[in-house]
Amino acid sequence: MKAGAKGTGSSSGGAVKGGKAGASGGGGKVTKKFIINASQPASDKIFDVSAFEKFLHDKIKVDSRVGNLGDQVTISQLGGGGGGGEGKIEVVAHVPFSGRYLKYLTKKFLKKQQLRDWLRVVSTSQGVYELRFFNVVDDQADEDDD
């Protein structure tokens, strides 16, 4: 057994997979907010945002264990009422957390839903990830000349 694996009184508050446990320098709580914007594929009805939210709930690891989110990591869907925030998921972590881990899980979900060939995950700004369609060049204009 690793030392500190059950550490209930640890100063870091529990590390999330992909996060750097010693990055905070032993100070106070770290709060990171990430937004995954899937509004473009969700509006085309090819991406199920609620299924993705459930996937994140099931797969995010805290202290190297899945299903251990507690109140350290909260996942919520923004603007479900048909407004401008439809298709966005917000992840708030009160423990050290990596955005790359969220990107990894998003890509894993896309692969599982067989959407990886059409969608990609792009970081638009710090803490914000967006699902975009690949730019497909239309070759029909060249074929019509025959």
N, CA, C and O atoms as a GROMACS GRO file, in nm:
protein
  584
    1MET      N    1   0.084  -0.118   0.000
    1MET     CA    2   0.000   0.000   0.000
    1MET      C    3   0.088   0.124   0.000
    1MET      O    4   0.188   0.130   0.071
    2LYS      N    5   0.050   0.222  -0.079
    2LYS     CA    6   0.127   0.346  -0.088
    2LYS      C    7   0.105   0.429   0.038
    2LYS      O    8  -0.003   0.428   0.097
    3ALA      N    9   0.207   0.500   0.076
    3ALA     CA   10   0.196   0.588   0.192
    3ALA      C   11   0.102   0.704   0.159
    3ALA      O   12   0.121   0.772   0.058
    4GLY      N   13   0.004   0.726   0.243
    4GLY     CA   14  -0.088   0.838   0.224
    4GLY      C   15  -0.201   0.808   0.127
    4GLY      O   16  -0.269   0.900   0.082
    5ALA      N   17  -0.222   0.679   0.094
    5ALA     CA   18  -0.328   0.646  -0.001
    5ALA      C   19  -0.466   0.671   0.059
    5ALA      O   20  -0.560   0.707  -0.012
    6LYS      N   21  -0.478   0.650   0.191
    6LYS     CA   22  -0.605   0.675   0.257
    6LYS      C   23  -0.603   0.807   0.331
    6LYS      O   24  -0.688   0.830   0.417
    7GLY      N   25  -0.508   0.893   0.301
    7GLY     CA   26  -0.484   1.016   0.377
    7GLY      C   27  -0.606   1.105   0.389
    7GLY      O   28  -0.633   1.187   0.301
    8THR      N   29  -0.680   1.090   0.498
    8THR     CA   30  -0.797   1.175   0.516
    8THR      C   31  -0.757   1.313   0.563
    8THR      O   32  -0.830   1.409   0.542
    9GLY      N   33  -0.643   1.325   0.624
    9GLY     CA   34  -0.600   1.455   0.674
    9GLY      C   35  -0.489   1.516   0.591
    9GLY      O   36  -0.414   1.600   0.641
   10SER      N   37  -0.478   1.478   0.466
   10SER     CA   38  -0.370   1.531   0.383
   10SER      C   39  -0.397   1.678   0.348
   10SER      O   40  -0.512   1.719   0.337
   11SER      N   41  -0.292   1.754   0.331
   11SER     CA   42  -0.307   1.897   0.306
   11SER      C   43  -0.354   1.928   0.165
   11SER      O   44  -0.410   2.034   0.140
   12SER      N   45  -0.331   1.834   0.069
   12SER     CA   46  -0.369   1.862  -0.069
   12SER      C   47  -0.518   1.843  -0.093
   12SER      O   48  -0.571   1.893  -0.192
   13GLY      N   49  -0.586   1.772  -0.005
   13GLY     CA   50  -0.729   1.756  -0.021
   13GLY      C   51  -0.764   1.648  -0.121
   13GLY      O   52  -0.881   1.635  -0.158
   14GLY      N   53  -0.666   1.569  -0.166
   14GLY     CA   54  -0.692   1.462  -0.261
   14GLY      C   55  -0.659   1.505  -0.402
   14GLY      O   56  -0.708   1.608  -0.450
   15ALA      N   57  -0.577   1.427  -0.468
   15ALA     CA   58  -0.534   1.463  -0.603
   15ALA      C   59  -0.625   1.399  -0.705
   15ALA      O   60  -0.670   1.286  -0.687
   16VAL      N   61  -0.653   1.470  -0.813
   16VAL     CA   62  -0.729   1.418  -0.925
   16VAL      C   63  -0.629   1.363  -1.025
   16VAL      O   64  -0.521   1.418  -1.042
   17LYS      N   65  -0.666   1.251  -1.091
   17LYS     CA   66  -0.576   1.194  -1.189
   17LYS      C   67  -0.544   1.299  -1.295
   17LYS      O   68  -0.632   1.365  -1.349
   18GLY      N   69  -0.416   1.312  -1.322
   18GLY     CA   70  -0.373   1.409  -1.421
   18GLY      C   71  -0.330   1.541  -1.357
   18GLY      O   72  -0.265   1.622  -1.422
   19GLY      N   73  -0.366   1.562  -1.232
   19GLY     CA   74  -0.330   1.686  -1.162
   19GLY      C   75  -0.197   1.668  -1.091
   19GLY      O   76  -0.156   1.556  -1.061
   20LYS      N   77  -0.130   1.778  -1.065
   20LYS     CA   78  -0.003   1.773  -0.995
   20LYS      C   79  -0.030   1.801  -0.847
   20LYS      O   80  -0.072   1.911  -0.810
   21ALA      N   81  -0.004   1.702  -0.762
   21ALA     CA   82  -0.041   1.712  -0.621
   21ALA      C   83   0.042   1.818  -0.549
   21ALA      O   84  -0.010   1.886  -0.460
   22GLY      N   85   0.169   1.834  -0.584
   22GLY     CA   86   0.254   1.927  -0.512
   22GLY      C   87   0.259   2.066  -0.574
   22GLY      O   88   0.343   2.147  -0.535
   23ALA      N   89   0.173   2.095  -0.668
   23ALA     CA   90   0.180   2.221  -0.742
   23ALA      C   91   0.137   2.341  -0.660
   23ALA      O   92   0.179   2.454  -0.686
   24SER      N   93   0.052   2.318  -0.559
   24SER     CA   94  -0.002   2.432  -0.485
   24SER      C   95   0.097   2.485  -0.381
   24SER      O   96   0.078   2.594  -0.328
   25GLY      N   97   0.200   2.410  -0.350
   25GLY     CA   98   0.300   2.457  -0.256
   25GLY      C   99   0.252   2.448  -0.110
   25GLY      O  100   0.308   2.514  -0.023
   26GLY      N  101   0.151   2.366  -0.084
   26GLY     CA  102   0.106   2.345   0.053
   26GLY      C  103   0.016   2.457   0.103
   26GLY      O  104  -0.012   2.462   0.223
   27GLY      N  105  -0.029   2.545   0.015
   27GLY     CA  106  -0.113   2.658   0.055
   27GLY      C  107  -0.258   2.618   0.070
   27GLY      O  108  -0.288   2.504   0.107
   28GLY      N  109  -0.348   2.710   0.041
   28GLY     CA  110  -0.491   2.688   0.057
   28GLY      C  111  -0.548   2.603  -0.056
   28GLY      O  112  -0.475   2.537  -0.130
   29LYS      N  113  -0.680   2.608  -0.066
   29LYS     CA  114  -0.748   2.526  -0.165
   29LYS      C  115  -0.727   2.581  -0.306
   29LYS      O  116  -0.719   2.702  -0.326
   30VAL      N  117  -0.719   2.489  -0.402
   30VAL     CA  118  -0.708   2.525  -0.542
   30VAL      C  119  -0.847   2.509  -0.603
   30VAL      O  120  -0.908   2.404  -0.589
   31THR      N  121  -0.896   2.611  -0.670
   31THR     CA  122  -1.024   2.601  -0.739
   31THR      C  123  -1.001   2.630  -0.886
   31THR      O  124  -0.958   2.739  -0.924
   32LYS      N  125  -1.031   2.530  -0.968
   32LYS     CA  126  -1.016   2.546  -1.113
   32LYS      C  127  -1.150   2.524  -1.178
   32LYS      O  128  -1.226   2.435  -1.139
   33LYS      N  129  -1.179   2.605  -1.279
   33LYS     CA  130  -1.307   2.598  -1.349
   33LYS      C  131  -1.280   2.573  -1.497
   33LYS      O  132  -1.204   2.646  -1.561
   34PHE      N  133  -1.342   2.469  -1.550
   34PHE     CA  134  -1.327   2.434  -1.691
   34PHE      C  135  -1.464   2.432  -1.756
   34PHE      O  136  -1.563   2.394  -1.694
   35ILE      N  137  -1.470   2.474  -1.881
   35ILE     CA  138  -1.594   2.471  -1.957
   35ILE      C  139  -1.568   2.394  -2.087
   35ILE      O  140  -1.473   2.422  -2.159
   36ILE      N  141  -1.656   2.297  -2.114
   36ILE     CA  142  -1.650   2.224  -2.240
   36ILE      C  143  -1.770   2.267  -2.321
   36ILE      O  144  -1.884   2.242  -2.283
   37ASN      N  145  -1.744   2.332  -2.433
   37ASN     CA  146  -1.849   2.388  -2.517
   37ASN      C  147  -1.878   2.292  -2.632
   37ASN      O  148  -1.799   2.280  -2.726
   38ALA      N  149  -1.993   2.224  -2.623
   38ALA     CA  150  -2.034   2.131  -2.728
   38ALA      C  151  -2.160   2.180  -2.797
   38ALA      O  152  -2.238   2.100  -2.848
   39SER      N  153  -2.180   2.311  -2.799
   39SER     CA  154  -2.305   2.366  -2.852
   39SER      C  155  -2.320   2.344  -3.003
   39SER      O  156  -2.431   2.325  -3.052
   40GLN      N  157  -2.209   2.347  -3.077
   40GLN     CA  158  -2.218   2.331  -3.222
   40GLN      C  159  -2.266   2.190  -3.260
   40GLN      O  160  -2.363   2.179  -3.335
   41PRO      N  161  -2.203   2.081  -3.211
   41PRO     CA  162  -2.257   1.948  -3.245
   41PRO      C  163  -2.390   1.918  -3.176
   41PRO      O  164  -2.470   1.840  -3.228
   42ALA      N  165  -2.415   1.978  -3.059
   42ALA     CA  166  -2.542   1.954  -2.990
   42ALA      C  167  -2.658   2.016  -3.067
   42ALA      O  168  -2.768   1.960  -3.070
   43SER      N  169  -2.635   2.131  -3.131
   43SER     CA  170  -2.742   2.194  -3.208
   43SER      C  171  -2.772   2.114  -3.335
   43SER      O  172  -2.883   2.123  -3.388
   44ASP      N  173  -2.675   2.037  -3.384
   44ASP     CA  174  -2.697   1.950  -3.500
   44ASP      C  175  -2.751   1.813  -3.461
   44ASP      O  176  -2.768   1.726  -3.546
   45LYS      N  177  -2.777   1.794  -3.333
   45LYS     CA  178  -2.837   1.672  -3.278
   45LYS      C  179  -2.751   1.547  -3.298
   45LYS      O  180  -2.805   1.436  -3.309
   46ILE      N  181  -2.619   1.563  -3.303
   46ILE     CA  182  -2.535   1.443  -3.313
   46ILE      C  183  -2.458   1.417  -3.184
   46ILE      O  184  -2.392   1.315  -3.171
   47PHE      N  185  -2.468   1.510  -3.088
   47PHE     CA  186  -2.393   1.498  -2.963
   47PHE      C  187  -2.491   1.507  -2.847
   47PHE      O  188  -2.565   1.605  -2.836
   48ASP      N  189  -2.493   1.405  -2.760
   48ASP     CA  190  -2.582   1.403  -2.644
   48ASP      C  191  -2.507   1.459  -2.524
   48ASP      O  192  -2.419   1.393  -2.468
   49VAL      N  193  -2.541   1.580  -2.484
   49VAL     CA  194  -2.468   1.649  -2.378
   49VAL      C  195  -2.492   1.582  -2.242
   49VAL      O  196  -2.400   1.571  -2.162
   50SER      N  197  -2.615   1.536  -2.216
   50SER     CA  198  -2.644   1.472  -2.087
   50SER      C  199  -2.570   1.339  -2.074
   50SER      O  200  -2.527   1.303  -1.965
   51ALA      N  201  -2.556   1.265  -2.185
   51ALA     CA  202  -2.479   1.140  -2.182
   51ALA      C  203  -2.331   1.169  -2.156
   51ALA      O  204  -2.264   1.094  -2.086
   52PHE      N  205  -2.281   1.279  -2.212
   52PHE     CA  206  -2.142   1.318  -2.188
   52PHE      C  207  -2.121   1.359  -2.042
   52PHE      O  208  -2.019   1.326  -1.982
   53GLU      N  209  -2.219   1.430  -1.986
   53GLU     CA  210  -2.210   1.469  -1.844
   53GLU      C  211  -2.206   1.345  -1.755
   53GLU      O  212  -2.128   1.340  -1.660
   54LYS      N  213  -2.289   1.246  -1.784
   54LYS     CA  214  -2.290   1.122  -1.707
   54LYS      C  215  -2.157   1.049  -1.723
   54LYS      O  216  -2.105   0.993  -1.627
   55PHE      N  217  -2.103   1.049  -1.845
   55PHE     CA  218  -1.975   0.986  -1.872
   55PHE      C  219  -1.865   1.047  -1.785
   55PHE      O  220  -1.783   0.976  -1.728
   56LEU      N  221  -1.864   1.182  -1.776
   56LEU     CA  222  -1.764   1.248  -1.693
   56LEU      C  223  -1.782   1.211  -1.545
   56LEU      O  224  -1.684   1.187  -1.474
   57HIS      N  225  -1.909   1.207  -1.499
   57HIS     CA  226  -1.936   1.167  -1.361
   57HIS      C  227  -1.879   1.029  -1.333
   57HIS      O  228  -1.823   1.005  -1.226
   58ASP      N  229  -1.893   0.938  -1.429
   58ASP     CA  230  -1.850   0.800  -1.408
   58ASP      C  231  -1.700   0.780  -1.422
   58ASP      O  232  -1.644   0.690  -1.360
   59LYS      N  233  -1.633   0.865  -1.501
   59LYS     CA  234  -1.494   0.838  -1.537
   59LYS      C  235  -1.389   0.922  -1.465
   59LYS      O  236  -1.274   0.880  -1.455
   60ILE      N  237  -1.426   1.041  -1.416
   60ILE     CA  238  -1.324   1.127  -1.354
   60ILE      C  239  -1.273   1.062  -1.226
   60ILE      O  240  -1.351   1.017  -1.141
   61LYS      N  241  -1.142   1.057  -1.214
   61LYS     CA  242  -1.080   0.995  -1.097
   61LYS      C  243  -1.037   1.101  -0.996
   61LYS      O  244  -0.977   1.203  -1.032
   62VAL      N  245  -1.068   1.075  -0.868
   62VAL     CA  246  -1.018   1.155  -0.757
   62VAL      C  247  -0.949   1.057  -0.663
   62VAL      O  248  -1.007   0.955  -0.627
   63ASP      N  249  -0.828   1.087  -0.623
   63ASP     CA  250  -0.746   0.995  -0.542
   63ASP      C  251  -0.733   0.858  -0.609
   63ASP      O  252  -0.739   0.755  -0.542
   64SER      N  253  -0.716   0.857  -0.740
   64SER     CA  254  -0.698   0.735  -0.820
   64SER      C  255  -0.817   0.641  -0.814
   64SER      O  256  -0.801   0.521  -0.836
   65ARG      N  257  -0.936   0.692  -0.784
   65ARG     CA  258  -1.056   0.608  -0.780
   65ARG      C  259  -1.169   0.678  -0.855
   65ARG      O  260  -1.194   0.797  -0.836
   66VAL      N  261  -1.238   0.602  -0.942
   66VAL     CA  262  -1.353   0.658  -1.012
   66VAL      C  263  -1.472   0.658  -0.917
   66VAL      O  264  -1.479   0.578  -0.824
   67GLY      N  265  -1.566   0.746  -0.941
   67GLY     CA  266  -1.684   0.755  -0.856
   67GLY      C  267  -1.657   0.812  -0.720
   67GLY      O  268  -1.732   0.789  -0.626
   68ASN      N  269  -1.547   0.888  -0.708
   68ASN     CA  270  -1.504   0.942  -0.579
   68ASN      C  271  -1.507   1.095  -0.582
   68ASN      O  272  -1.426   1.160  -0.517
   69LEU      N  273  -1.601   1.152  -0.658
   69LEU     CA  274  -1.602   1.297  -0.678
   69LEU      C  275  -1.633   1.371  -0.548
   69LEU      O  276  -1.565   1.468  -0.514
   70GLY      N  277  -1.736   1.327  -0.476
   70GLY     CA  278  -1.777   1.397  -0.355
   70GLY      C  279  -1.813   1.540  -0.386
   70GLY      O  280  -1.876   1.568  -0.488
   71ASP      N  281  -1.773   1.633  -0.299
   71ASP     CA  282  -1.796   1.774  -0.328
   71ASP      C  283  -1.667   1.842  -0.375
   71ASP      O  284  -1.661   1.964  -0.382
   72GLN      N  285  -1.564   1.762  -0.407
   72GLN     CA  286  -1.438   1.817  -0.454
   72GLN      C  287  -1.445   1.854  -0.602
   72GLN      O  288  -1.380   1.950  -0.645
   73VAL      N  289  -1.522   1.778  -0.680
   73VAL     CA  290  -1.537   1.806  -0.822
   73VAL      C  291  -1.686   1.808  -0.853
   73VAL      O  292  -1.758   1.712  -0.824
   74THR      N  293  -1.733   1.918  -0.911
   74THR     CA  294  -1.874   1.928  -0.950
   74THR      C  295  -1.884   1.943  -1.101
   74THR      O  296  -1.809   2.020  -1.162
   75ILE      N  297  -1.977   1.868  -1.159
   75ILE     CA  298  -2.000   1.872  -1.304
   75ILE      C  299  -2.144   1.914  -1.325
   75ILE      O  300  -2.237   1.852  -1.273
   76SER      N  301  -2.163   2.021  -1.402
   76SER     CA  302  -2.299   2.069  -1.424
   76SER      C  303  -2.315   2.114  -1.569
   76SER      O  304  -2.220   2.154  -1.635
   77GLN      N  305  -2.440   2.104  -1.616
   77GLN     CA  306  -2.473   2.146  -1.751
   77GLN      C  307  -2.520   2.291  -1.745
   77GLN      O  308  -2.608   2.325  -1.666
   78LEU      N  309  -2.464   2.374  -1.828
   78LEU     CA  310  -2.500   2.515  -1.828
   78LEU      C  311  -2.615   2.541  -1.923
   78LEU      O  312  -2.620   2.486  -2.033
   79GLY      N  313  -2.708   2.625  -1.882
   79GLY     CA  314  -2.813   2.677  -1.970
   79GLY      C  315  -2.895   2.573  -2.040
   79GLY      O  316  -2.903   2.574  -2.163
   80GLY      N  317  -2.958   2.481  -1.966
   80GLY     CA  318  -3.041   2.378  -2.028
   80GLY      C  319  -3.173   2.431  -2.080
   80GLY      O  320  -3.246   2.356  -2.144
   81GLY      N  321  -3.206   2.557  -2.055
   81GLY     CA  322  -3.335   2.612  -2.093
   81GLY      C  323  -3.343   2.663  -2.235
   81GLY      O  324  -3.430   2.746  -2.265
   82GLY      N  325  -3.256   2.618  -2.324
   82GLY     CA  326  -3.263   2.660  -2.464
   82GLY      C  327  -3.199   2.795  -2.490
   82GLY      O  328  -3.214   2.850  -2.599
   83GLY      N  329  -3.128   2.850  -2.392
   83GLY     CA  330  -3.064   2.980  -2.411
   83GLY      C  331  -2.932   2.967  -2.483
   83GLY      O  332  -2.907   2.869  -2.553
   84GLY      N  333  -2.847   3.069  -2.466
   84GLY     CA  334  -2.719   3.068  -2.535
   84GLY      C  335  -2.619   2.970  -2.477
   84GLY      O  336  -2.520   2.938  -2.542
   85GLY      N  337  -2.643   2.920  -2.354
   85GLY     CA  338  -2.548   2.830  -2.290
   85GLY      C  339  -2.577   2.684  -2.314
   85GLY      O  340  -2.516   2.598  -2.250
   86GLU      N  341  -2.669   2.653  -2.404
   86GLU     CA  342  -2.705   2.515  -2.428
   86GLU      C  343  -2.587   2.440  -2.488
   86GLU      O  344  -2.520   2.489  -2.578
   87GLY      N  345  -2.561   2.319  -2.436
   87GLY     CA  346  -2.452   2.237  -2.487
   87GLY      C  347  -2.320   2.263  -2.419
   87GLY      O  348  -2.216   2.216  -2.467
   88LYS      N  349  -2.320   2.336  -2.308
   88LYS     CA  350  -2.196   2.361  -2.236
   88LYS      C  351  -2.196   2.285  -2.104
   88LYS      O  352  -2.299   2.277  -2.036
   89ILE      N  353  -2.081   2.230  -2.070
   89ILE     CA  354  -2.064   2.159  -1.943
   89ILE      C  355  -1.955   2.230  -1.865
   89ILE      O  356  -1.848   2.261  -1.918
   90GLU      N  357  -1.983   2.253  -1.736
   90GLU     CA  358  -1.888   2.320  -1.649
   90GLU      C  359  -1.836   2.221  -1.546
   90GLU      O  360  -1.914   2.150  -1.482
   91VAL      N  361  -1.705   2.215  -1.532
   91VAL     CA  362  -1.641   2.129  -1.433
   91VAL      C  363  -1.564   2.219  -1.338
   91VAL      O  364  -1.473   2.291  -1.379
   92VAL      N  365  -1.602   2.215  -1.210
   92VAL     CA  366  -1.534   2.294  -1.108
   92VAL      C  367  -1.464   2.199  -1.013
   92VAL      O  368  -1.528   2.112  -0.952
   93ALA      N  369  -1.333   2.214  -1.000
   93ALA     CA  370  -1.254   2.125  -0.915
   93ALA      C  371  -1.190   2.205  -0.803
   93ALA      O  372  -1.129   2.310  -0.826
   94HIS      N  373  -1.206   2.155  -0.681
   94HIS     CA  374  -1.145   2.218  -0.564
   94HIS      C  375  -1.017   2.145  -0.524
   94HIS      O  376  -0.966   2.164  -0.413
   95VAL      N  377  -0.967   2.063  -0.611
   95VAL     CA  378  -0.842   1.990  -0.593
   95VAL      C  379  -0.758   2.014  -0.717
   95VAL      O  380  -0.812   2.058  -0.819
   96PRO      N  381  -0.628   1.987  -0.712
   96PRO     CA  382  -0.546   2.004  -0.833
   96PRO      C  383  -0.602   1.920  -0.948
   96PRO      O  384  -0.624   1.800  -0.932
   97PHE      N  385  -0.624   1.983  -1.060
   97PHE     CA  386  -0.694   1.919  -1.171
   97PHE      C  387  -0.633   1.965  -1.303
   97PHE      O  388  -0.597   2.081  -1.318
   98SER      N  389  -0.621   1.873  -1.397
   98SER     CA  390  -0.558   1.903  -1.525
   98SER      C  391  -0.662   1.917  -1.635
   98SER      O  392  -0.752   1.834  -1.648
   99GLY      N  393  -0.650   2.022  -1.714
   99GLY     CA  394  -0.738   2.041  -1.828
   99GLY      C  395  -0.712   1.938  -1.935
   99GLY      O  396  -0.803   1.900  -2.009
  100ARG      N  397  -0.588   1.892  -1.945
  100ARG     CA  398  -0.554   1.789  -2.043
  100ARG      C  399  -0.629   1.660  -2.013
  100ARG      O  400  -0.664   1.585  -2.105
  101TYR      N  401  -0.654   1.633  -1.884
  101TYR     CA  402  -0.729   1.514  -1.844
  101TYR      C  403  -0.873   1.524  -1.895
  101TYR      O  404  -0.930   1.424  -1.940
  102LEU      N  405  -0.931   1.643  -1.888
  102LEU     CA  406  -1.066   1.664  -1.941
  102LEU      C  407  -1.068   1.645  -2.092
  102LEU      O  408  -1.161   1.585  -2.147
  103LYS      N  409  -0.964   1.696  -2.159
  103LYS     CA  410  -0.955   1.680  -2.304
  103LYS      C  411  -0.943   1.532  -2.341
  103LYS      O  412  -1.004   1.486  -2.438
  104TYR      N  413  -0.864   1.459  -2.263
  104TYR     CA  414  -0.846   1.316  -2.284
  104TYR      C  415  -0.980   1.242  -2.270
  104TYR      O  416  -1.014   1.158  -2.353
  105LEU      N  417  -1.054   1.275  -2.164
  105LEU     CA  418  -1.183   1.209  -2.142
  105LEU      C  419  -1.285   1.246  -2.250
  105LEU      O  420  -1.366   1.162  -2.290
  106THR      N  421  -1.281   1.370  -2.298
  106THR     CA  422  -1.371   1.412  -2.404
  106THR      C  423  -1.342   1.333  -2.532
  106THR      O  424  -1.435   1.288  -2.599
  107LYS      N  425  -1.214   1.317  -2.565
  107LYS     CA  426  -1.176   1.242  -2.683
  107LYS      C  427  -1.216   1.094  -2.669
  107LYS      O  428  -1.255   1.030  -2.766
  108LYS      N  429  -1.205   1.043  -2.548
  108LYS     CA  430  -1.243   0.905  -2.520
  108LYS      C  431  -1.393   0.886  -2.542
  108LYS      O  432  -1.436   0.784  -2.597
  109PHE      N  433  -1.473   0.984  -2.499
  109PHE     CA  434  -1.618   0.978  -2.519
  109PHE      C  435  -1.652   0.985  -2.667
  109PHE      O  436  -1.739   0.911  -2.714
  110LEU      N  437  -1.584   1.073  -2.742
  110LEU     CA  438  -1.609   1.085  -2.884
  110LEU      C  439  -1.577   0.955  -2.957
  110LEU      O  440  -1.649   0.915  -3.049
  111LYS      N  441  -1.469   0.889  -2.916
  111LYS     CA  442  -1.431   0.762  -2.977
  111LYS      C  443  -1.537   0.656  -2.949
  111LYS      O  444  -1.571   0.576  -3.036
  112LYS      N  445  -1.588   0.656  -2.825
  112LYS     CA  446  -1.690   0.558  -2.784
  112LYS      C  447  -1.819   0.578  -2.863
  112LYS      O  448  -1.886   0.481  -2.897
  113GLN      N  449  -1.854   0.704  -2.891
  113GLN     CA  450  -1.976   0.736  -2.966
  113GLN      C  451  -1.954   0.736  -3.118
  113GLN      O  452  -2.045   0.767  -3.194
  114GLN      N  453  -1.832   0.701  -3.161
  114GLN     CA  454  -1.792   0.698  -3.301
  114GLN      C  455  -1.810   0.834  -3.368
  114GLN      O  456  -1.854   0.843  -3.483
  115LEU      N  457  -1.776   0.939  -3.294
  115LEU     CA  458  -1.783   1.076  -3.346
  115LEU      C  459  -1.644   1.136  -3.366
  115LEU      O  460  -1.630   1.250  -3.409
  116ARG      N  461  -1.541   1.058  -3.335
  116ARG     CA  462  -1.404   1.109  -3.339
  116ARG      C  463  -1.360   1.148  -3.480
  116ARG      O  464  -1.271   1.231  -3.498
  117ASP      N  465  -1.423   1.088  -3.582
  117ASP     CA  466  -1.386   1.118  -3.720
  117ASP      C  467  -1.440   1.253  -3.766
  117ASP      O  468  -1.392   1.308  -3.865
  118TRP      N  469  -1.541   1.307  -3.695
  118TRP     CA  470  -1.604   1.432  -3.737
  118TRP      C  471  -1.577   1.549  -3.642
  118TRP      O  472  -1.585   1.665  -3.684
  119LEU      N  473  -1.547   1.519  -3.516
  119LEU     CA  474  -1.530   1.626  -3.417
  119LEU      C  475  -1.389   1.625  -3.362
  119LEU      O  476  -1.324   1.521  -3.353
  120ARG      N  477  -1.343   1.744  -3.324
  120ARG     CA  478  -1.214   1.755  -3.256
  120ARG      C  479  -1.230   1.847  -3.136
  120ARG      O  480  -1.322   1.928  -3.131
  121VAL      N  481  -1.138   1.834  -3.041
  121VAL     CA  482  -1.142   1.913  -2.919
  121VAL      C  483  -1.035   2.021  -2.930
  121VAL      O  484  -0.916   1.992  -2.943
  122VAL      N  485  -1.079   2.148  -2.923
  122VAL     CA  486  -0.990   2.262  -2.940
  122VAL      C  487  -0.997   2.348  -2.815
  122VAL      O  488  -1.106   2.376  -2.764
  123SER      N  489  -0.881   2.390  -2.765
  123SER     CA  490  -0.878   2.482  -2.652
  123SER      C  491  -0.885   2.624  -2.706
  123SER      O  492  -0.792   2.671  -2.772
  124THR      N  493  -0.997   2.693  -2.677
  124THR     CA  494  -1.013   2.828  -2.729
  124THR      C  495  -0.948   2.931  -2.637
  124THR      O  496  -0.896   3.032  -2.686
  125SER      N  497  -0.949   2.908  -2.508
  125SER     CA  498  -0.878   2.992  -2.412
  125SER      C  499  -0.848   2.906  -2.291
  125SER      O  500  -0.886   2.789  -2.287
  126GLN      N  501  -0.782   2.961  -2.193
  126GLN     CA  502  -0.742   2.881  -2.077
  126GLN      C  503  -0.866   2.834  -2.002
  126GLN      O  504  -0.948   2.913  -1.957
  127GLY      N  505  -0.876   2.700  -1.989
  127GLY     CA  506  -0.988   2.643  -1.917
  127GLY      C  507  -1.113   2.625  -1.999
  127GLY      O  508  -1.216   2.582  -1.947
  128VAL      N  509  -1.109   2.659  -2.129
  128VAL     CA  510  -1.227   2.645  -2.215
  128VAL      C  511  -1.190   2.554  -2.332
  128VAL      O  512  -1.096   2.580  -2.406
  129TYR      N  513  -1.267   2.446  -2.346
  129TYR     CA  514  -1.249   2.353  -2.458
  129TYR      C  515  -1.375   2.354  -2.542
  129TYR      O  516  -1.486   2.360  -2.489
  130GLU      N  517  -1.357   2.348  -2.674
  130GLU     CA  518  -1.471   2.354  -2.765
  130GLU      C  519  -1.466   2.235  -2.859
  130GLU      O  520  -1.360   2.198  -2.908
  131LEU      N  521  -1.583   2.175  -2.885
  131LEU     CA  522  -1.593   2.068  -2.983
  131LEU      C  523  -1.627   2.131  -3.117
  131LEU      O  524  -1.728   2.200  -3.132
  132ARG      N  525  -1.541   2.105  -3.215
  132ARG     CA  526  -1.561   2.163  -3.348
  132ARG      C  527  -1.560   2.052  -3.453
  132ARG      O  528  -1.497   1.948  -3.435
  133PHE      N  529  -1.630   2.079  -3.562
  133PHE     CA  530  -1.626   1.987  -3.674
  133PHE      C  531  -1.495   2.006  -3.749
  133PHE      O  532  -1.441   2.117  -3.755
  134PHE      N  533  -1.444   1.897  -3.807
  134PHE     CA  534  -1.329   1.910  -3.894
  134PHE      C  535  -1.371   1.989  -4.018
  134PHE      O  536  -1.484   1.975  -4.065
  135ASN      N  537  -1.282   2.071  -4.070
  135ASN     CA  538  -1.310   2.145  -4.193
  135ASN      C  539  -1.292   2.050  -4.311
  135ASN      O  540  -1.181   2.007  -4.341
  136VAL      N  541  -1.403   2.019  -4.378
  136VAL     CA  542  -1.399   1.928  -4.491
  136VAL      C  543  -1.405   2.010  -4.618
  136VAL      O  544  -1.498   2.088  -4.640
  137VAL      N  545  -1.303   1.993  -4.702
  137VAL     CA  546  -1.299   2.065  -4.830
  137VAL      C  547  -1.387   1.990  -4.928
  137VAL      O  548  -1.375   1.868  -4.943
  138ASP      N  549  -1.475   2.061  -4.995
  138ASP     CA  550  -1.570   2.000  -5.088
  138ASP      C  551  -1.502   1.975  -5.222
  138ASP      O  552  -1.462   2.070  -5.290
  139ASP      N  553  -1.489   1.848  -5.260
  139ASP     CA  554  -1.423   1.812  -5.385
  139ASP      C  555  -1.521   1.805  -5.503
  139ASP      O  556  -1.479   1.776  -5.614
  140GLN      N  557  -1.648   1.831  -5.482
  140GLN     CA  558  -1.748   1.817  -5.588
  140GLN      C  559  -1.726   1.918  -5.701
  140GLN      O  560  -1.758   1.890  -5.817
  141ALA      N  561  -1.671   2.034  -5.669
  141ALA     CA  562  -1.648   2.136  -5.772
  141ALA      C  563  -1.547   2.085  -5.875
  141ALA      O  564  -1.560   2.116  -5.994
  142ASP      N  565  -1.447   2.007  -5.831
  142ASP     CA  566  -1.348   1.953  -5.922
  142ASP      C  567  -1.405   1.839  -6.005
  142ASP      O  568  -1.368   1.822  -6.121
  143GLU      N  569  -1.496   1.759  -5.946
  143GLU     CA  570  -1.550   1.643  -6.014
  143GLU      C  571  -1.651   1.683  -6.121
  143GLU      O  572  -1.672   1.607  -6.216
  144ASP      N  573  -1.715   1.801  -6.109
  144ASP     CA  574  -1.815   1.843  -6.204
  144ASP      C  575  -1.755   1.880  -6.340
  144ASP      O  576  -1.829   1.887  -6.438
  145ASP      N  577  -1.626   1.902  -6.347
  145ASP     CA  578  -1.562   1.942  -6.472
  145ASP      C  579  -1.555   1.828  -6.572
  145ASP      O  580  -1.536   1.853  -6.691
  146ASP      N  581  -1.568   1.702  -6.527
  146ASP     CA  582  -1.555   1.586  -6.615
  146ASP      C  583  -1.666   1.575  -6.714
  146ASP      O  584  -1.667   1.482  -6.795
   0.00000   0.00000   0.00000
